[in-house]
Amino acid sequence: MRDRSELLGYGEHVDIKIGIINSPREIAFESKQTAEEIEKAVSEALTSQTHLALQDEKGRKYVVAAAALAYVEFGSEEARRIGFVA
């Protein structure tokens, strides 16, 4: 069941930007994963030297080789409102 805040248009999202070595563009998306989950996934990828796998809010997965990571930037979670604010 969806929680009340989600039904009212509030949702927890984390903005993520992934920089790739030797690439002028970054990968940017929003995720429903928590900041702690993202930090843990990045740390595990760098420690194991395999890959970083994250999922966006629509269910698409992003997989990047750990050796290709230049940086991973993620913003703090914030509640978003839908509609007009007076």
PDB file of N, CA, C and O in Angstrom:
ATOM      1  N   MET A   1       0.841  -1.184   0.000  1.00  0.00           N
ATOM      2  CA  MET A   1       0.000   0.000   0.000  1.00  0.00           C
ATOM      3  C   MET A   1       0.881   1.240   0.000  1.00  0.00           C
ATOM      4  O   MET A   1       1.918   1.284   0.662  1.00  0.00           O
ATOM      5  N   ARG A   2       0.455   2.238  -0.746  1.00  0.00           N
ATOM      6  CA  ARG A   2       1.229   3.473  -0.819  1.00  0.00           C
ATOM      7  C   ARG A   2       1.028   4.295   0.431  1.00  0.00           C
ATOM      8  O   ARG A   2      -0.055   4.320   1.015  1.00  0.00           O
ATOM      9  N   ASP A   3       2.066   4.951   0.821  1.00  0.00           N
ATOM     10  CA  ASP A   3       1.969   5.740   2.034  1.00  0.00           C
ATOM     11  C   ASP A   3       1.286   7.081   1.747  1.00  0.00           C
ATOM     12  O   ASP A   3       1.263   7.540   0.605  1.00  0.00           O
ATOM     13  N   ARG A   4       0.741   7.693   2.774  1.00  0.00           N
ATOM     14  CA  ARG A   4      -0.077   8.901   2.639  1.00  0.00           C
ATOM     15  C   ARG A   4       0.674  10.032   1.941  1.00  0.00           C
ATOM     16  O   ARG A   4       0.096  10.738   1.113  1.00  0.00           O
ATOM     17  N   SER A   5       1.940  10.210   2.262  1.00  0.00           N
ATOM     18  CA  SER A   5       2.709  11.297   1.648  1.00  0.00           C
ATOM     19  C   SER A   5       2.837  11.103   0.145  1.00  0.00           C
ATOM     20  O   SER A   5       2.846  12.079  -0.605  1.00  0.00           O
ATOM     21  N   GLU A   6       2.937   9.845  -0.308  1.00  0.00           N
ATOM     22  CA  GLU A   6       3.034   9.566  -1.737  1.00  0.00           C
ATOM     23  C   GLU A   6       1.709   9.878  -2.425  1.00  0.00           C
ATOM     24  O   GLU A   6       1.691  10.414  -3.533  1.00  0.00           O
ATOM     25  N   LEU A   7       0.606   9.543  -1.768  1.00  0.00           N
ATOM     26  CA  LEU A   7      -0.712   9.797  -2.332  1.00  0.00           C
ATOM     27  C   LEU A   7      -1.010  11.285  -2.438  1.00  0.00           C
ATOM     28  O   LEU A   7      -1.738  11.711  -3.335  1.00  0.00           O
ATOM     29  N   LEU A   8      -0.454  12.075  -1.532  1.00  0.00           N
ATOM     30  CA  LEU A   8      -0.686  13.514  -1.549  1.00  0.00           C
ATOM     31  C   LEU A   8       0.282  14.261  -2.458  1.00  0.00           C
ATOM     32  O   LEU A   8       0.253  15.490  -2.519  1.00  0.00           O
ATOM     33  N   GLY A   9       1.128  13.535  -3.158  1.00  0.00           N
ATOM     34  CA  GLY A   9       2.062  14.190  -4.063  1.00  0.00           C
ATOM     35  C   GLY A   9       3.429  14.442  -3.473  1.00  0.00           C
ATOM     36  O   GLY A   9       4.274  15.066  -4.115  1.00  0.00           O
ATOM     37  N   TYR A  10       3.665  13.970  -2.263  1.00  0.00           N
ATOM     38  CA  TYR A  10       4.978  14.101  -1.646  1.00  0.00           C
ATOM     39  C   TYR A  10       5.704  12.780  -1.856  1.00  0.00           C
ATOM     40  O   TYR A  10       5.102  11.714  -1.728  1.00  0.00           O
ATOM     41  N   GLY A  11       6.966  12.840  -2.172  1.00  0.00           N
ATOM     42  CA  GLY A  11       7.732  11.621  -2.327  1.00  0.00           C
ATOM     43  C   GLY A  11       9.189  11.881  -2.037  1.00  0.00           C
ATOM     44  O   GLY A  11       9.681  12.991  -2.239  1.00  0.00           O
ATOM     45  N   GLU A  12       9.864  10.888  -1.576  1.00  0.00           N
ATOM     46  CA  GLU A  12      11.282  11.016  -1.292  1.00  0.00           C
ATOM     47  C   GLU A  12      12.056  10.675  -2.559  1.00  0.00           C
ATOM     48  O   GLU A  12      11.895   9.588  -3.115  1.00  0.00           O
ATOM     49  N   HIS A  13      12.885  11.591  -3.010  1.00  0.00           N
ATOM     50  CA  HIS A  13      13.709  11.376  -4.188  1.00  0.00           C
ATOM     51  C   HIS A  13      15.111  11.869  -3.902  1.00  0.00           C
ATOM     52  O   HIS A  13      15.306  12.827  -3.154  1.00  0.00           O
ATOM     53  N   VAL A  14      16.076  11.212  -4.499  1.00  0.00           N
ATOM     54  CA  VAL A  14      17.463  11.643  -4.402  1.00  0.00           C
ATOM     55  C   VAL A  14      17.955  11.911  -5.818  1.00  0.00           C
ATOM     56  O   VAL A  14      17.851  11.045  -6.688  1.00  0.00           O
ATOM     57  N   ASP A  15      18.488  13.103  -6.051  1.00  0.00           N
ATOM     58  CA  ASP A  15      19.079  13.437  -7.343  1.00  0.00           C
ATOM     59  C   ASP A  15      20.476  12.840  -7.399  1.00  0.00           C
ATOM     60  O   ASP A  15      21.262  13.000  -6.465  1.00  0.00           O
ATOM     61  N   ILE A  16      20.792  12.139  -8.510  1.00  0.00           N
ATOM     62  CA  ILE A  16      22.084  11.479  -8.660  1.00  0.00           C
ATOM     63  C   ILE A  16      22.748  11.947  -9.955  1.00  0.00           C
ATOM     64  O   ILE A  16      22.105  12.029 -11.001  1.00  0.00           O
ATOM     65  N   LYS A  17      24.037  12.250  -9.870  1.00  0.00           N
ATOM     66  CA  LYS A  17      24.849  12.564 -11.052  1.00  0.00           C
ATOM     67  C   LYS A  17      26.080  11.672 -11.000  1.00  0.00           C
ATOM     68  O   LYS A  17      26.769  11.606  -9.982  1.00  0.00           O
ATOM     69  N   ILE A  18      26.349  10.985 -12.107  1.00  0.00           N
ATOM     70  CA  ILE A  18      27.511  10.102 -12.186  1.00  0.00           C
ATOM     71  C   ILE A  18      28.428  10.613 -13.290  1.00  0.00           C
ATOM     72  O   ILE A  18      28.021  10.705 -14.448  1.00  0.00           O
ATOM     73  N   GLY A  19      29.656  10.941 -12.932  1.00  0.00           N
ATOM     74  CA  GLY A  19      30.655  11.358 -13.905  1.00  0.00           C
ATOM     75  C   GLY A  19      31.443  10.154 -14.380  1.00  0.00           C
ATOM     76  O   GLY A  19      31.834   9.301 -13.584  1.00  0.00           O
ATOM     77  N   ILE A  20      31.675  10.090 -15.680  1.00  0.00           N
ATOM     78  CA  ILE A  20      32.402   8.987 -16.291  1.00  0.00           C
ATOM     79  C   ILE A  20      33.751   9.502 -16.787  1.00  0.00           C
ATOM     80  O   ILE A  20      33.820  10.558 -17.415  1.00  0.00           O
ATOM     81  N   ILE A  21      34.819   8.763 -16.509  1.00  0.00           N
ATOM     82  CA  ILE A  21      36.161   9.149 -16.958  1.00  0.00           C
ATOM     83  C   ILE A  21      36.184   9.241 -18.482  1.00  0.00           C
ATOM     84  O   ILE A  21      35.623   8.388 -19.170  1.00  0.00           O
ATOM     85  N   ASN A  22      36.834  10.278 -19.003  1.00  0.00           N
ATOM     86  CA  ASN A  22      36.985  10.534 -20.440  1.00  0.00           C
ATOM     87  C   ASN A  22      35.660  10.721 -21.167  1.00  0.00           C
ATOM     88  O   ASN A  22      35.564  10.438 -22.362  1.00  0.00           O
ATOM     89  N   SER A  23      34.645  11.191 -20.463  1.00  0.00           N
ATOM     90  CA  SER A  23      33.352  11.488 -21.083  1.00  0.00           C
ATOM     91  C   SER A  23      32.937  12.895 -20.666  1.00  0.00           C
ATOM     92  O   SER A  23      32.937  13.209 -19.476  1.00  0.00           O
ATOM     93  N   PRO A  24      32.587  13.741 -21.622  1.00  0.00           N
ATOM     94  CA  PRO A  24      32.208  15.108 -21.274  1.00  0.00           C
ATOM     95  C   PRO A  24      30.824  15.210 -20.641  1.00  0.00           C
ATOM     96  O   PRO A  24      30.492  16.239 -20.052  1.00  0.00           O
ATOM     97  N   ARG A  25      30.023  14.176 -20.751  1.00  0.00           N
ATOM     98  CA  ARG A  25      28.666  14.209 -20.213  1.00  0.00           C
ATOM     99  C   ARG A  25      28.566  13.350 -18.964  1.00  0.00           C
ATOM    100  O   ARG A  25      29.336  12.410 -18.766  1.00  0.00           O
ATOM    101  N   GLU A  26      27.599  13.700 -18.132  1.00  0.00           N
ATOM    102  CA  GLU A  26      27.350  12.917 -16.940  1.00  0.00           C
ATOM    103  C   GLU A  26      25.989  12.243 -17.046  1.00  0.00           C
ATOM    104  O   GLU A  26      25.141  12.657 -17.836  1.00  0.00           O
ATOM    105  N   ILE A  27      25.793  11.218 -16.256  1.00  0.00           N
ATOM    106  CA  ILE A  27      24.500  10.549 -16.174  1.00  0.00           C
ATOM    107  C   ILE A  27      23.765  11.188 -15.006  1.00  0.00           C
ATOM    108  O   ILE A  27      24.291  11.224 -13.893  1.00  0.00           O
ATOM    109  N   ALA A  28      22.558  11.693 -15.238  1.00  0.00           N
ATOM    110  CA  ALA A  28      21.786  12.342 -14.185  1.00  0.00           C
ATOM    111  C   ALA A  28      20.380  11.760 -14.147  1.00  0.00           C
ATOM    112  O   ALA A  28      19.722  11.627 -15.180  1.00  0.00           O
ATOM    113  N   PHE A  29      19.928  11.414 -12.949  1.00  0.00           N
ATOM    114  CA  PHE A  29      18.585  10.877 -12.788  1.00  0.00           C
ATOM    115  C   PHE A  29      18.149  11.000 -11.341  1.00  0.00           C
ATOM    116  O   PHE A  29      18.955  11.335 -10.473  1.00  0.00           O
ATOM    117  N   GLU A  30      16.875  10.732 -11.076  1.00  0.00           N
ATOM    118  CA  GLU A  30      16.337  10.727  -9.727  1.00  0.00           C
ATOM    119  C   GLU A  30      16.053   9.297  -9.318  1.00  0.00           C
ATOM    120  O   GLU A  30      15.667   8.473 -10.147  1.00  0.00           O
ATOM    121  N   SER A  31      16.242   9.001  -8.048  1.00  0.00           N
ATOM    122  CA  SER A  31      16.042   7.648  -7.548  1.00  0.00           C
ATOM    123  C   SER A  31      15.208   7.665  -6.279  1.00  0.00           C
ATOM    124  O   SER A  31      15.223   8.637  -5.524  1.00  0.00           O
ATOM    125  N   LYS A  32      14.485   6.586  -6.054  1.00  0.00           N
ATOM    126  CA  LYS A  32      13.746   6.417  -4.805  1.00  0.00           C
ATOM    127  C   LYS A  32      14.609   5.733  -3.751  1.00  0.00           C
ATOM    128  O   LYS A  32      14.179   5.568  -2.609  1.00  0.00           O
ATOM    129  N   GLN A  33      15.831   5.331  -4.127  1.00  0.00           N
ATOM    130  CA  GLN A  33      16.745   4.751  -3.158  1.00  0.00           C
ATOM    131  C   GLN A  33      17.150   5.833  -2.164  1.00  0.00           C
ATOM    132  O   GLN A  33      17.191   7.014  -2.511  1.00  0.00           O
ATOM    133  N   THR A  34      17.445   5.440  -0.942  1.00  0.00           N
ATOM    134  CA  THR A  34      17.862   6.419   0.057  1.00  0.00           C
ATOM    135  C   THR A  34      19.321   6.814  -0.173  1.00  0.00           C
ATOM    136  O   THR A  34      20.068   6.122  -0.864  1.00  0.00           O
ATOM    137  N   ALA A  35      19.700   7.925   0.414  1.00  0.00           N
ATOM    138  CA  ALA A  35      21.085   8.389   0.297  1.00  0.00           C
ATOM    139  C   ALA A  35      22.041   7.352   0.888  1.00  0.00           C
ATOM    140  O   ALA A  35      23.143   7.157   0.376  1.00  0.00           O
ATOM    141  N   GLU A  36      21.622   6.693   1.958  1.00  0.00           N
ATOM    142  CA  GLU A  36      22.462   5.672   2.590  1.00  0.00           C
ATOM    143  C   GLU A  36      22.649   4.475   1.664  1.00  0.00           C
ATOM    144  O   GLU A  36      23.749   3.929   1.581  1.00  0.00           O
ATOM    145  N   GLU A  37      21.586   4.056   0.962  1.00  0.00           N
ATOM    146  CA  GLU A  37      21.686   2.932   0.028  1.00  0.00           C
ATOM    147  C   GLU A  37      22.620   3.265  -1.127  1.00  0.00           C
ATOM    148  O   GLU A  37      23.394   2.417  -1.569  1.00  0.00           O
ATOM    149  N   ILE A  38      22.547   4.495  -1.611  1.00  0.00           N
ATOM    150  CA  ILE A  38      23.405   4.921  -2.722  1.00  0.00           C
ATOM    151  C   ILE A  38      24.856   4.958  -2.274  1.00  0.00           C
ATOM    152  O   ILE A  38      25.738   4.471  -2.982  1.00  0.00           O
ATOM    153  N   GLU A  39      25.109   5.527  -1.111  1.00  0.00           N
ATOM    154  CA  GLU A  39      26.481   5.596  -0.594  1.00  0.00           C
ATOM    155  C   GLU A  39      27.056   4.196  -0.397  1.00  0.00           C
ATOM    156  O   GLU A  39      28.221   3.954  -0.715  1.00  0.00           O
ATOM    157  N   LYS A  40      26.258   3.284   0.120  1.00  0.00           N
ATOM    158  CA  LYS A  40      26.711   1.907   0.325  1.00  0.00           C
ATOM    159  C   LYS A  40      27.025   1.235  -1.008  1.00  0.00           C
ATOM    160  O   LYS A  40      28.038   0.545  -1.121  1.00  0.00           O
ATOM    161  N   ALA A  41      26.169   1.426  -2.029  1.00  0.00           N
ATOM    162  CA  ALA A  41      26.395   0.822  -3.347  1.00  0.00           C
ATOM    163  C   ALA A  41      27.673   1.358  -3.986  1.00  0.00           C
ATOM    164  O   ALA A  41      28.428   0.597  -4.590  1.00  0.00           O
ATOM    165  N   VAL A  42      27.921   2.663  -3.859  1.00  0.00           N
ATOM    166  CA  VAL A  42      29.138   3.271  -4.412  1.00  0.00           C
ATOM    167  C   VAL A  42      30.365   2.728  -3.695  1.00  0.00           C
ATOM    168  O   VAL A  42      31.350   2.365  -4.337  1.00  0.00           O
ATOM    169  N   SER A  43      30.313   2.671  -2.383  1.00  0.00           N
ATOM    170  CA  SER A  43      31.432   2.162  -1.605  1.00  0.00           C
ATOM    171  C   SER A  43      31.754   0.707  -1.952  1.00  0.00           C
ATOM    172  O   SER A  43      32.920   0.349  -2.117  1.00  0.00           O
ATOM    173  N   GLU A  44      30.724  -0.125  -2.064  1.00  0.00           N
ATOM    174  CA  GLU A  44      30.928  -1.531  -2.424  1.00  0.00           C
ATOM    175  C   GLU A  44      31.510  -1.678  -3.829  1.00  0.00           C
ATOM    176  O   GLU A  44      32.369  -2.529  -4.061  1.00  0.00           O
ATOM    177  N   ALA A  45      31.043  -0.849  -4.766  1.00  0.00           N
ATOM    178  CA  ALA A  45      31.555  -0.905  -6.141  1.00  0.00           C
ATOM    179  C   ALA A  45      33.035  -0.538  -6.185  1.00  0.00           C
ATOM    180  O   ALA A  45      33.819  -1.188  -6.876  1.00  0.00           O
ATOM    181  N   LEU A  46      33.413   0.501  -5.449  1.00  0.00           N
ATOM    182  CA  LEU A  46      34.807   0.925  -5.451  1.00  0.00           C
ATOM    183  C   LEU A  46      35.709  -0.070  -4.725  1.00  0.00           C
ATOM    184  O   LEU A  46      36.851  -0.289  -5.131  1.00  0.00           O
ATOM    185  N   THR A  47      35.207  -0.662  -3.671  1.00  0.00           N
ATOM    186  CA  THR A  47      35.979  -1.649  -2.915  1.00  0.00           C
ATOM    187  C   THR A  47      36.199  -2.928  -3.712  1.00  0.00           C
ATOM    188  O   THR A  47      37.304  -3.470  -3.737  1.00  0.00           O
ATOM    189  N   SER A  48      35.141  -3.407  -4.364  1.00  0.00           N
ATOM    190  CA  SER A  48      35.224  -4.672  -5.103  1.00  0.00           C
ATOM    191  C   SER A  48      35.749  -4.491  -6.525  1.00  0.00           C
ATOM    192  O   SER A  48      36.081  -5.468  -7.196  1.00  0.00           O
ATOM    193  N   GLN A  49      35.823  -3.233  -6.984  1.00  0.00           N
ATOM    194  CA  GLN A  49      36.280  -2.928  -8.351  1.00  0.00           C
ATOM    195  C   GLN A  49      35.473  -3.683  -9.419  1.00  0.00           C
ATOM    196  O   GLN A  49      36.037  -4.156 -10.406  1.00  0.00           O
ATOM    197  N   THR A  50      34.159  -3.791  -9.219  1.00  0.00           N
ATOM    198  CA  THR A  50      33.296  -4.441 -10.216  1.00  0.00           C
ATOM    199  C   THR A  50      32.479  -3.389 -10.936  1.00  0.00           C
ATOM    200  O   THR A  50      32.950  -2.811 -11.915  1.00  0.00           O
ATOM    201  N   HIS A  51      31.273  -3.129 -10.478  1.00  0.00           N
ATOM    202  CA  HIS A  51      30.415  -2.149 -11.126  1.00  0.00           C
ATOM    203  C   HIS A  51      29.468  -1.516 -10.106  1.00  0.00           C
ATOM    204  O   HIS A  51      29.222  -2.059  -9.029  1.00  0.00           O
ATOM    205  N   LEU A  52      28.950  -0.355 -10.485  1.00  0.00           N
ATOM    206  CA  LEU A  52      27.950   0.347  -9.691  1.00  0.00           C
ATOM    207  C   LEU A  52      26.620   0.171 -10.397  1.00  0.00           C
ATOM    208  O   LEU A  52      26.505   0.470 -11.585  1.00  0.00           O
ATOM    209  N   ALA A  53      25.620  -0.309  -9.685  1.00  0.00           N
ATOM    210  CA  ALA A  53      24.282  -0.490 -10.262  1.00  0.00           C
ATOM    211  C   ALA A  53      23.279   0.286  -9.416  1.00  0.00           C
ATOM    212  O   ALA A  53      23.131   0.025  -8.222  1.00  0.00           O
ATOM    213  N   LEU A  54      22.587   1.244 -10.043  1.00  0.00           N
ATOM    214  CA  LEU A  54      21.559   2.037  -9.379  1.00  0.00           C
ATOM    215  C   LEU A  54      20.292   2.013 -10.223  1.00  0.00           C
ATOM    216  O   LEU A  54      20.336   1.707 -11.414  1.00  0.00           O
ATOM    217  N   GLN A  55      19.173   2.336  -9.604  1.00  0.00           N
ATOM    218  CA  GLN A  55      17.887   2.299 -10.294  1.00  0.00           C
ATOM    219  C   GLN A  55      17.209   3.651 -10.151  1.00  0.00           C
ATOM    220  O   GLN A  55      17.232   4.254  -9.078  1.00  0.00           O
ATOM    221  N   ASP A  56      16.593   4.135 -11.259  1.00  0.00           N
ATOM    222  CA  ASP A  56      15.891   5.409 -11.180  1.00  0.00           C
ATOM    223  C   ASP A  56      14.465   5.194 -10.688  1.00  0.00           C
ATOM    224  O   ASP A  56      14.037   4.065 -10.448  1.00  0.00           O
ATOM    225  N   GLU A  57      13.739   6.298 -10.542  1.00  0.00           N
ATOM    226  CA  GLU A  57      12.392   6.223  -9.979  1.00  0.00           C
ATOM    227  C   GLU A  57      11.397   5.515 -10.890  1.00  0.00           C
ATOM    228  O   GLU A  57      10.321   5.124 -10.437  1.00  0.00           O
ATOM    229  N   LYS A  58      11.734   5.341 -12.165  1.00  0.00           N
ATOM    230  CA  LYS A  58      10.845   4.648 -13.102  1.00  0.00           C
ATOM    231  C   LYS A  58      11.212   3.178 -13.260  1.00  0.00           C
ATOM    232  O   LYS A  58      10.569   2.452 -14.019  1.00  0.00           O
ATOM    233  N   GLY A  59      12.246   2.737 -12.543  1.00  0.00           N
ATOM    234  CA  GLY A  59      12.634   1.340 -12.582  1.00  0.00           C
ATOM    235  C   GLY A  59      13.764   1.010 -13.541  1.00  0.00           C
ATOM    236  O   GLY A  59      14.180  -0.146 -13.619  1.00  0.00           O
ATOM    237  N   ARG A  60      14.278   2.004 -14.280  1.00  0.00           N
ATOM    238  CA  ARG A  60      15.405   1.748 -15.182  1.00  0.00           C
ATOM    239  C   ARG A  60      16.676   1.601 -14.367  1.00  0.00           C
ATOM    240  O   ARG A  60      16.859   2.293 -13.366  1.00  0.00           O
ATOM    241  N   LYS A  61      17.552   0.703 -14.791  1.00  0.00           N
ATOM    242  CA  LYS A  61      18.810   0.465 -14.091  1.00  0.00           C
ATOM    243  C   LYS A  61      19.969   1.095 -14.854  1.00  0.00           C
ATOM    244  O   LYS A  61      19.995   1.109 -16.084  1.00  0.00           O
ATOM    245  N   TYR A  62      20.922   1.614 -14.092  1.00  0.00           N
ATOM    246  CA  TYR A  62      22.138   2.199 -14.634  1.00  0.00           C
ATOM    247  C   TYR A  62      23.301   1.406 -14.051  1.00  0.00           C
ATOM    248  O   TYR A  62      23.445   1.317 -12.832  1.00  0.00           O
ATOM    249  N   VAL A  63      24.126   0.834 -14.914  1.00  0.00           N
ATOM    250  CA  VAL A  63      25.271   0.035 -14.478  1.00  0.00           C
ATOM    251  C   VAL A  63      26.528   0.659 -15.086  1.00  0.00           C
ATOM    252  O   VAL A  63      26.621   0.829 -16.301  1.00  0.00           O
ATOM    253  N   VAL A  64      27.487   0.995 -14.230  1.00  0.00           N
ATOM    254  CA  VAL A  64      28.728   1.633 -14.671  1.00  0.00           C
ATOM    255  C   VAL A  64      29.895   0.875 -14.047  1.00  0.00           C
ATOM    256  O   VAL A  64      29.882   0.574 -12.854  1.00  0.00           O
ATOM    257  N   ALA A  65      30.895   0.573 -14.854  1.00  0.00           N
ATOM    258  CA  ALA A  65      32.095  -0.100 -14.336  1.00  0.00           C
ATOM    259  C   ALA A  65      32.765   0.803 -13.302  1.00  0.00           C
ATOM    260  O   ALA A  65      32.902   2.006 -13.522  1.00  0.00           O
ATOM    261  N   ALA A  66      33.178   0.231 -12.189  1.00  0.00           N
ATOM    262  CA  ALA A  66      33.804   1.009 -11.119  1.00  0.00           C
ATOM    263  C   ALA A  66      35.060   1.723 -11.603  1.00  0.00           C
ATOM    264  O   ALA A  66      35.358   2.827 -11.149  1.00  0.00           O
ATOM    265  N   ALA A  67      35.790   1.110 -12.512  1.00  0.00           N
ATOM    266  CA  ALA A  67      37.018   1.717 -13.028  1.00  0.00           C
ATOM    267  C   ALA A  67      36.739   2.968 -13.856  1.00  0.00           C
ATOM    268  O   ALA A  67      37.641   3.782 -14.055  1.00  0.00           O
ATOM    269  N   ALA A  68      35.508   3.138 -14.343  1.00  0.00           N
ATOM    270  CA  ALA A  68      35.157   4.284 -15.177  1.00  0.00           C
ATOM    271  C   ALA A  68      34.554   5.439 -14.377  1.00  0.00           C
ATOM    272  O   ALA A  68      34.286   6.500 -14.942  1.00  0.00           O
ATOM    273  N   LEU A  69      34.339   5.252 -13.077  1.00  0.00           N
ATOM    274  CA  LEU A  69      33.718   6.299 -12.257  1.00  0.00           C
ATOM    275  C   LEU A  69      34.685   7.443 -11.984  1.00  0.00           C
ATOM    276  O   LEU A  69      35.768   7.237 -11.435  1.00  0.00           O
ATOM    277  N   ALA A  70      34.284   8.649 -12.371  1.00  0.00           N
ATOM    278  CA  ALA A  70      35.052   9.840 -12.022  1.00  0.00           C
ATOM    279  C   ALA A  70      34.520  10.403 -10.703  1.00  0.00           C
ATOM    280  O   ALA A  70      35.299  10.777  -9.826  1.00  0.00           O
ATOM    281  N   TYR A  71      33.198  10.462 -10.566  1.00  0.00           N
ATOM    282  CA  TYR A  71      32.563  10.924  -9.332  1.00  0.00           C
ATOM    283  C   TYR A  71      31.105  10.482  -9.310  1.00  0.00           C
ATOM    284  O   TYR A  71      30.519  10.187 -10.351  1.00  0.00           O
ATOM    285  N   VAL A  72      30.539  10.440  -8.136  1.00  0.00           N
ATOM    286  CA  VAL A  72      29.112  10.195  -7.947  1.00  0.00           C
ATOM    287  C   VAL A  72      28.622  11.268  -6.983  1.00  0.00           C
ATOM    288  O   VAL A  72      29.071  11.343  -5.840  1.00  0.00           O
ATOM    289  N   GLU A  73      27.705  12.089  -7.455  1.00  0.00           N
ATOM    290  CA  GLU A  73      27.152  13.168  -6.643  1.00  0.00           C
ATOM    291  C   GLU A  73      25.682  12.852  -6.404  1.00  0.00           C
ATOM    292  O   GLU A  73      24.942  12.573  -7.347  1.00  0.00           O
ATOM    293  N   PHE A  74      25.261  12.896  -5.148  1.00  0.00           N
ATOM    294  CA  PHE A  74      23.851  12.692  -4.876  1.00  0.00           C
ATOM    295  C   PHE A  74      23.388  13.681  -3.834  1.00  0.00           C
ATOM    296  O   PHE A  74      24.055  13.934  -2.831  1.00  0.00           O
ATOM    297  N   GLY A  75      22.200  14.241  -4.111  1.00  0.00           N
ATOM    298  CA  GLY A  75      21.649  15.263  -3.232  1.00  0.00           C
ATOM    299  C   GLY A  75      20.854  14.644  -2.108  1.00  0.00           C
ATOM    300  O   GLY A  75      20.456  13.481  -2.165  1.00  0.00           O
ATOM    301  N   SER A  76      20.633  15.441  -1.095  1.00  0.00           N
ATOM    302  CA  SER A  76      19.858  14.956   0.043  1.00  0.00           C
ATOM    303  C   SER A  76      18.410  14.751  -0.371  1.00  0.00           C
ATOM    304  O   SER A  76      17.911  15.382  -1.302  1.00  0.00           O
ATOM    305  N   GLU A  77      17.761  13.861   0.337  1.00  0.00           N
ATOM    306  CA  GLU A  77      16.375  13.571   0.047  1.00  0.00           C
ATOM    307  C   GLU A  77      15.536  14.792   0.402  1.00  0.00           C
ATOM    308  O   GLU A  77      15.812  15.495   1.374  1.00  0.00           O
ATOM    309  N   GLU A  78      14.514  15.030  -0.400  1.00  0.00           N
ATOM    310  CA  GLU A  78      13.624  16.136  -0.097  1.00  0.00           C
ATOM    311  C   GLU A  78      12.213  15.760  -0.527  1.00  0.00           C
ATOM    312  O   GLU A  78      12.019  15.021  -1.492  1.00  0.00           O
ATOM    313  N   ALA A  79      11.251  16.270   0.191  1.00  0.00           N
ATOM    314  CA  ALA A  79       9.852  16.027  -0.176  1.00  0.00           C
ATOM    315  C   ALA A  79       9.485  16.993  -1.293  1.00  0.00           C
ATOM    316  O   ALA A  79       9.829  18.174  -1.237  1.00  0.00           O
ATOM    317  N   ARG A  80       8.795  16.499  -2.294  1.00  0.00           N
ATOM    318  CA  ARG A  80       8.379  17.332  -3.409  1.00  0.00           C
ATOM    319  C   ARG A  80       6.881  17.500  -3.382  1.00  0.00           C
ATOM    320  O   ARG A  80       6.141  16.573  -3.054  1.00  0.00           O
ATOM    321  N   ARG A  81       6.447  18.678  -3.725  1.00  0.00           N
ATOM    322  CA  ARG A  81       5.021  18.948  -3.771  1.00  0.00           C
ATOM    323  C   ARG A  81       4.567  19.020  -5.215  1.00  0.00           C
ATOM    324  O   ARG A  81       5.299  19.472  -6.095  1.00  0.00           O
ATOM    325  N   ILE A  82       3.380  18.577  -5.434  1.00  0.00           N
ATOM    326  CA  ILE A  82       2.782  18.682  -6.751  1.00  0.00           C
ATOM    327  C   ILE A  82       1.667  19.705  -6.663  1.00  0.00           C
ATOM    328  O   ILE A  82       0.836  19.650  -5.758  1.00  0.00           O
ATOM    329  N   GLY A  83       1.648  20.635  -7.598  1.00  0.00           N
ATOM    330  CA  GLY A  83       0.602  21.648  -7.603  1.00  0.00           C
ATOM    331  C   GLY A  83       1.180  23.024  -7.367  1.00  0.00           C
ATOM    332  O   GLY A  83       2.395  23.217  -7.384  1.00  0.00           O
ATOM    333  N   PHE A  84       0.318  23.951  -7.152  1.00  0.00           N
ATOM    334  CA  PHE A  84       0.729  25.336  -6.956  1.00  0.00           C
ATOM    335  C   PHE A  84       0.832  25.643  -5.480  1.00  0.00           C
ATOM    336  O   PHE A  84       0.025  25.181  -4.673  1.00  0.00           O
ATOM    337  N   VAL A  85       1.823  26.420  -5.144  1.00  0.00           N
ATOM    338  CA  VAL A  85       2.040  26.808  -3.758  1.00  0.00           C
ATOM    339  C   VAL A  85       1.789  28.301  -3.667  1.00  0.00           C
ATOM    340  O   VAL A  85       2.345  29.076  -4.445  1.00  0.00           O
ATOM    341  N   ALA A  86       0.968  28.703  -2.733  1.00  0.00           N
ATOM    342  CA  ALA A  86       0.629  30.121  -2.571  1.00  0.00           C
ATOM    343  C   ALA A  86       1.563  30.802  -1.610  1.00  0.00           C
ATOM    344  O   ALA A  86       1.424  31.998  -1.356  1.00  0.00           O
TER     345      ALA A  86
END
